[in-house]
Amino acid sequence: MKKRTTLKQIASVFNVSIATVSKALKDSHEISINTKLKIQEYAKTNNYRPNSIALSLLQRKTKTIGVIMPSILNPFFVKIFSGIEHIANTKGYNVITIVSHGKLDKEMTSIHMLENGLIDGLLISLSEETEAKQYYKHLEEFIDQAGPIVMFDRVSDLVETDKVIVDDFNCAYKATEHLIKTGCKHISVVSTLNNIGIIKLRINGYLKALENHNIPINRKIINLIKPGYDFETEIKTMLDYQKVDAIIGLEEFSAVESMVIAQARGYKIPEDISIISFTNSDFFKYTNPPITCINQHSVFMGRTAAEILISKIEDPTNVFETKTIKTNLIERQSTKPLVYN
């Protein structure tokens, strides 16, 4: 294997100091043009690459950020990561990504690994177990010892740090109100998530909309399906024994699967049951019928979170902010047209 070209080797070739080679490669005005050109040409010919580990030790910066997400299979998080990576690349940062799979233990071990000088800061969307147990010591230790944290989407108010969220309460309120205005009165909410803050906020927004429009609340069609329970069985049971004319899927899977199950049981969408989903997945345009959804602008959320984190890395401050991303409802054919009086 060919030996790696180093600053020391280049310095010996030209009989100059390592500092001179370093300055020449950075195009410093302190080095003569003739020397700079020779050194730069030699480095290019011999495939010189800076030693990133040595540089990070010298500068005490890795130019790397960490990202921990609950899932990479969820298109919502894929889009968030796309936004994060775009900003990181633009700012000259590398990205280390870890999936917690919703587990507190995985989240903790990942953070303990990353805090040993591998990254300058961390972006995180909390695991379901972390929120359920309200255990945040590992996050507080990272902030104290390793660098800034920016939380996105699934956050906790118990950790003092920057956050990027959407207004989940008002999103759900507006989605429910939209269905009411199309004539729906028996609106179900369905989710495979239970113990996380965003779901609780969405449920509260849904309940408030029903209350404000004087629609009785039927707790039997608030369907939060726990781990280990069969999704299809739960939805079939609800449709067979409860009156339902609309379903709000609090995440993509719940919306799509609920629609498929309803159609398989003979319900027409949206004539019999309307469907709205949280997040705007690209494939919603190609389902039959295309699904009405709440666009949470996930790419923009990722970009915003990354910009805040890199700003904190480069200019540390103890002033924290919570940035709320605006959302909008994209109407497609899974909901009935608005009824105008």
Secondary structure, 3 states (H helix, E strand, C coil): CCCCCCHHHHHHHHCCCHHHHHHHHCCCCCCCHHHHHHHHHHHHHCCCCCCHHHHHHHHCCCCEEEEEECCCCCHHHHHHHHHHHHHHHHHCCEEEEEECCCCHHHHHHHHHHHCCCCCCEEEECCCHHHHHHCCCHHHHHHHHHCCCEEEECCCCCCCCCEEEEECHHHHHHHHHHHHHHCCCCCEEEEECCCCCHHHHHHHHHHHHHHHHCCCCCCHHHEEECCCCCCHHHHHHHHHHHCCCCEEEECCHHHHHHHHHHHHHCCCCCCCCCEEEEECCCHHHHHCCCCCEEEECCHHHHHHHHHHHHHHHHHCCCCCCCEEEECCEEECCCCCCCCCCC
